[in-house]
């Protein structure tokens, strides 16, 4: 006769070390939206740091954070928070 294992009794309390690791990951990474795309980025982060991580030169773009334009001189002091919605607009020349 085949015995079925009762898996409900095998459930152990969550491993505290694993839970702590997960919490550190949540604190280290944050979810933001950049140009309509959800991204996981490492924090803490400024607008300038975000542009650098994306390989974008700060002088060639305008940045909107949560519907407010960020002054270019403030990129290095403006923090990016979890849940922020960032729009990066690239200037294009031509005629």
C-alpha positions, -999 to +999 in steps of 0.1 A: +000+000+000+013+034-010+014+061+017+007+096+008+029+121+026+011+149+044+030+180+032+011+203+055+030+189+085+063+195+068+059+233+066+085+248+088+087+283+102+104+307+077+141+307+080+150+340+098+182+344+079+163+340+046+137+365+057+164+390+067+181+385+033+148+392+015+144+424+036+179+436+028+171+430-009+139+451-006+159+479+011+187+477-015+165+476-046+134+497-054+108+496-081+103+527-102+088+534-136+110+549-163+093+560-195+064+537-188+086+507-180+088+492-145+124+487-134+142+474-103+170+498-095+196+498-067+191+525-042+196+549-027+198+568-059+196+604-073+184+615-107+220+619-117+228+584-106+198+570-124+209+587-157+244+573-152+231+538-146+211+540-178+241+553-198+225+587-205+244+620-206+226+645-183+231+674-206+211+659-234+179+652-216+151+667-195+138+647-166+103+647-152+098+631-118+062+625-106+048+651-131+073+678-120+103+689-142+136+684-123+160+713-127+192+701-144+214+717-116+194+697-090+200+662-106+227+653-082+206+664-051+172+650-062+166+616-047+147+589-066+122+571-043+105+537-046+074+541-067+085+572-085+074+577-121+103+591-142+101+604-177+133+610-196+130+632-227+159+633-251+165+664-272+168+657-309+180+683-334+170+686-369+149+705-393 
